[in-house]
Amino acid sequence: MKKRRNFSPRNYWIQKADGWLPALSFKGETQSDFTAWKHEALKKYTELLGEFPARVPLDAEIEYTVREGVVVRQRVVFDTEEHMSVPCQILYPADMKTDRGNPAIICCHGHGPGKDAVAALISGPEIRAFIAEHNFDFGMQMAKAGFFCLCPELRGFGERKSEQLPPLYECDPCNADYIKATLFGLYPLTLNLWDIMRCIDYLETRAEVDPERIGMMGISGGGTMTTFTTAFEQRIKAADIIGYVNPFGEFAICDDNACGMQVLPNLYRYFDVHDIAGLIAPRPLLVEMGIYDSIFPFEDLIRGWQGIERIYKAAGADDRLVSDIFPGVHAFSGIKAFEFFKKYL
């Protein structure tokens, strides 16, 4: 019989992923299993993140303050490391007191127009249409619901998008950043995570914000950052992951739907997505899944959810894990998030 041979790199990776079980994927059932796993897994995850930048003074500057109806909008810029600053939109209720007693949420965009859409800063019909399609202005929505909301720009998007990228990277500048970063032994996911940690540093300086009541939410690539940041950063007390818990074997390998901001070297060798999300336990976690999501398909989202659910049950924290399965596309549901954050922040 003639030997069957394969010449396709894509088929090679699909076959490699078939039946793949990452070395540190959670396999236990009991709370002691969870405790031992989390200790080992968090240590390995920290190792995979690699080197963080050196801390520099924030030197934060509020560039303008305007009132829009019941909400105050500010543009804030601060430094997160040498050679890098982050622009943010901040939204909060106009009657919010400066008594350090209010909950705050970091509202993180995914691929698309960036922070401006999350903050409902509408500069043209394209952003307006994007918001309408994905219910993307959740930063404004959460501010109207009573939260102090910080909407940061991730690296490679909006004001932080590199100029004059070649056509190869126009569709996804994350991949260009990934190549450049790895030459220095750095990773865009880690650098974005660092920027969000510095966002928390900034929130801790605000007179409006209770530092013990900070949450995070994000959609798609923002769901990636919500997952990976909350797993690492204990100052985030509750999180909402929107449209992102698919297994790596599906969205990254079979669907070719990953990018340079969503991966780390050796990541899938040790963990699947649900394992990283499971590191959030026992803190409260909401996972939003649209049944008509064509970017992160629901049949894969629910598999990721089931993995997270197993970890939370073992941790004895399944009462703090909430699912929002809604009849929508790749979008912010808005059905459970307001109640969830009011309860846990």
C-alpha positions in Angstrom: 0.0 0.0 0.0 1.3 3.4 -1.0 2.2 5.6 2.0 -0.1 8.6 2.5 1.9 11.8 2.6 0.9 15.3 3.5 2.4 18.5 2.0 0.0 21.0 3.6 1.2 23.0 6.6 -2.4 23.8 7.5 -3.3 20.1 7.6 -0.2 19.4 9.6 -1.3 21.8 12.4 -4.8 20.5 12.3 -3.6 16.9 12.8 -1.2 18.0 15.5 -4.1 19.7 17.4 -6.4 16.6 17.0 -6.7 15.2 20.5 -4.1 17.6 21.9 -4.2 18.0 25.6 -2.0 20.8 27.0 0.3 19.6 29.8 -1.2 21.9 32.5 -4.8 21.8 31.4 -7.0 21.3 34.5 -7.8 17.6 35.0 -8.9 17.6 38.7 -12.3 17.5 40.4 -11.8 18.7 44.0 -11.0 22.0 45.7 -7.6 20.6 46.7 -7.0 19.6 43.0 -7.8 23.2 42.0 -5.6 24.8 44.7 -2.6 22.7 43.7 -3.3 23.2 40.0 -3.7 27.0 40.3 -0.4 27.3 42.2 1.5 25.4 39.5 -0.5 26.9 36.5 -0.1 30.5 37.7 3.6 30.0 38.1 3.9 28.6 34.5 1.6 31.3 33.1 3.8 34.0 34.7 6.8 32.4 33.1 5.2 32.3 29.7 4.3 36.0 29.9 8.0 36.7 29.9 9.6 40.1 30.7 7.5 43.1 31.7 8.6 46.6 30.9 10.3 48.8 33.5 7.9 51.0 35.5 8.0 54.7 34.8 6.0 57.6 36.4 2.5 57.8 34.8 2.7 61.6 34.3 -1.0 61.5 33.6 -2.7 64.4 31.9 -6.4 65.1 31.5 -6.5 66.8 28.1 -10.1 67.8 28.2 -13.3 67.3 30.2 -16.8 67.7 28.7 -20.3 66.9 29.8 -22.5 64.8 27.6 -26.0 64.6 29.2 -25.7 62.6 32.4 -22.1 61.5 31.7 -18.8 63.3 32.0 -16.2 62.5 29.3 -12.5 63.0 29.7 -9.5 62.2 27.5 -6.6 61.1 29.6 -3.1 60.2 28.5 -0.3 58.6 30.6 3.0 56.8 30.2 3.2 53.0 30.8 6.9 52.5 30.0 9.8 54.2 28.3 8.9 55.1 24.7 5.2 54.3 25.2 2.1 56.2 26.2 -1.6 55.2 26.3 -4.6 57.4 25.3 -7.8 56.6 27.1 -11.4 57.8 27.1 -12.9 58.1 30.6 -16.7 58.2 31.2 -18.5 58.5 34.5 -21.8 59.8 35.9 -21.9 63.6 36.2 -23.2 63.3 39.8 -20.5 60.8 40.9 -18.9 61.8 44.2 -15.1 62.2 44.7 -15.1 60.1 47.9 -13.1 57.1 46.7 -16.2 55.1 47.0 -17.2 54.2 43.5 -16.7 51.0 41.3 -14.6 51.3 38.2 -14.5 49.1 35.1 -11.8 48.9 32.4 -13.7 48.6 29.1 -11.5 47.0 26.5 -12.1 47.0 22.7 -11.2 44.3 20.3 -10.4 44.4 16.6 -12.0 47.4 14.8 -11.9 51.1 15.4 -10.5 50.9 19.0 -11.4 52.7 22.2 -13.6 55.4 20.5 -16.3 53.0 19.7 -16.4 51.5 23.2 -16.6 55.1 24.6 -19.3 56.2 22.0 -17.0 58.8 20.6 -18.6 58.8 17.2 -16.5 60.6 14.6 -18.2 59.2 11.5 -20.6 56.7 9.9 -18.2 53.8 10.1 -17.9 53.9 13.9 -21.6 54.5 14.2 -22.3 51.4 12.1 -19.7 49.3 14.0 -21.4 50.3 17.3 -24.8 49.3 15.9 -23.6 46.0 14.7 -21.8 44.9 17.8 -23.5 46.9 20.5 -19.9 48.2 21.0 -20.4 51.3 23.1 -20.5 49.4 26.4 -18.2 51.9 28.0 -20.8 54.6 27.7 -23.6 52.1 28.7 -21.8 51.1 31.9 -21.1 54.8 32.7 -24.7 55.6 32.4 -25.4 52.7 34.8 -23.3 54.3 37.5 -19.7 53.0 36.9 -16.5 54.9 36.4 -15.3 53.6 33.0 -11.8 53.7 31.6 -11.5 52.8 27.9 -7.8 52.3 26.9 -6.4 52.0 23.4 -4.6 48.7 22.8 -1.3 48.6 20.9 -1.9 48.5 17.2 -5.3 50.1 17.1 -6.9 53.5 16.8 -4.3 56.2 17.8 -1.8 53.4 18.5 -1.8 51.9 15.0 1.5 51.9 13.3 1.7 54.1 10.2 2.6 52.9 6.8 2.2 49.1 7.4 2.8 47.0 4.3 -0.4 45.5 2.7 0.5 42.1 4.3 -0.3 43.5 7.8 -3.0 46.1 7.0 -5.7 43.5 8.0 -4.0 42.7 11.3 -1.3 45.0 12.6 -1.0 42.6 15.6 1.1 40.2 13.5 3.6 42.9 12.5 3.9 43.9 16.2 4.4 40.2 17.2 7.3 39.7 14.8 9.0 42.8 16.0 8.4 42.1 19.7 9.7 38.6 19.6 13.0 39.8 18.1 13.4 41.6 21.5 12.1 38.6 23.5 8.8 40.5 24.1 5.2 39.7 23.3 2.3 42.1 22.4 -0.1 40.2 24.7 2.2 40.8 27.6 2.8 44.5 26.6 -1.0 45.1 26.4 -1.4 43.3 29.7 1.2 45.7 31.2 -0.6 48.7 29.8 -3.8 47.6 31.5 -2.0 47.0 34.8 -0.8 50.7 34.5 -4.5 51.6 33.8 -5.2 50.1 37.2 -2.4 52.2 38.7 -4.0 55.3 37.2 -7.5 54.3 38.5 -6.0 54.0 42.0 -5.1 57.7 41.8 -8.6 58.9 41.0 -10.6 60.5 43.8 -13.8 58.9 42.4 -12.6 55.3 42.5 -12.5 52.7 45.2 -9.3 50.7 44.5 -10.9 47.6 45.9 -13.8 47.7 43.4 -12.2 47.5 40.0 -13.6 45.2 37.3 -12.8 44.6 33.6 -14.8 43.7 30.5 -14.0 43.3 26.8 -15.2 41.8 23.6 -13.3 39.6 21.1 -9.6 40.8 21.3 -10.8 42.7 24.4 -12.1 39.4 25.7 -8.7 38.0 25.2 -7.2 40.8 27.2 -9.9 40.5 29.9 -9.1 36.8 30.2 -5.4 37.0 30.3 -5.2 40.2 32.4 -7.7 39.1 35.1 -6.0 35.7 35.4 -2.8 37.5 36.3 -3.8 40.8 37.9 -5.5 40.2 41.3 -6.6 43.8 41.6 -9.4 43.1 39.2 -12.2 41.9 41.3 -14.8 40.8 38.7 -14.7 40.3 34.9 -16.9 40.0 31.9 -15.5 38.1 28.9 -17.5 38.8 25.8 -17.3 36.6 22.6 -14.0 34.9 23.5 -13.5 31.5 25.2 -13.0 29.2 22.1 -10.5 26.4 22.3 -7.1 27.2 20.6 -7.5 24.1 18.5 -10.6 25.6 16.9 -10.1 29.3 16.5 -6.3 29.5 16.3 -5.5 26.2 14.5 -8.6 25.1 12.4 -10.1 28.5 11.8 -6.9 30.6 11.4 -8.6 33.3 13.5 -5.8 34.1 15.9 -3.4 37.0 15.8 -0.2 38.3 17.4 -2.0 39.9 20.3 -3.7 36.6 21.4 -0.8 34.2 21.8 2.4 33.6 23.7 5.2 31.2 22.7 4.5 27.7 24.1 1.1 28.8 25.4 -0.9 25.8 23.9 1.8 23.4 25.0 0.6 24.1 28.6 -2.9 25.7 28.5 -6.1 26.0 26.6 -8.2 29.2 26.7 -10.5 27.8 29.4 -7.5 27.1 31.7 -6.4 30.8 31.6 -10.0 31.9 32.3 -10.2 29.3 35.1 -7.2 31.0 36.8 -9.7 33.9 37.5 -11.5 31.6 40.0 -12.7 32.1 42.7 -13.3 35.7 41.6 -16.7 36.4 39.9 -16.7 35.9 36.2 -19.4 36.5 33.5 -19.1 34.9 30.1 -21.2 36.2 27.2 -21.9 34.0 24.2 -24.0 34.9 21.1 -25.6 31.9 19.4 -25.2 33.6 16.0 -21.6 34.6 16.6 -19.8 34.0 13.2 -16.4 35.1 14.5 -16.1 33.0 17.6 -18.8 30.3 16.8 -21.2 29.4 19.6 -20.5 25.6 19.4 -16.8 26.4 20.2 -17.7 29.1 22.8 -19.8 26.6 24.7 -16.9 24.1 24.8 -14.7 26.8 26.3 -17.5 27.6 28.8 -17.8 24.0 29.9 -14.0 23.9 30.6 -14.3 27.1 32.7 -17.3 25.6 34.5 -15.4 22.5 35.5 -12.7 24.6 37.0 -15.1 26.9 38.9 -17.0 23.9 40.3 -13.7 22.3 41.5 -12.8 25.6 43.1 -16.1 25.7 44.9 -16.9 29.0 43.2 -19.5 28.0 40.6 -22.0 30.3 42.3 -19.7 33.2 41.1 -19.6 32.0 37.5 -22.4 33.4 35.3 -23.2 32.7 31.6 -25.1 35.0 29.3 -26.2 33.0 26.3 -28.1 35.4 24.1 -29.7 35.4 20.6 -27.2 37.7 19.0 -24.0 38.0 17.0 -20.5 38.8 18.0 -21.6 41.6 20.3 -22.1 42.9 23.8 -25.3 41.3 25.1 -26.1 43.9 27.8 -28.6 41.4 29.4 -26.6 40.4 32.5 -23.6 42.7 32.7 -25.2 45.6 34.6 -26.6 43.3 37.3 -23.4 41.3 37.5 -21.1 44.3 38.1 -23.6 45.9 40.5 -23.6 42.7 42.5 -19.9 42.1 42.6 -18.4 45.6 42.5 
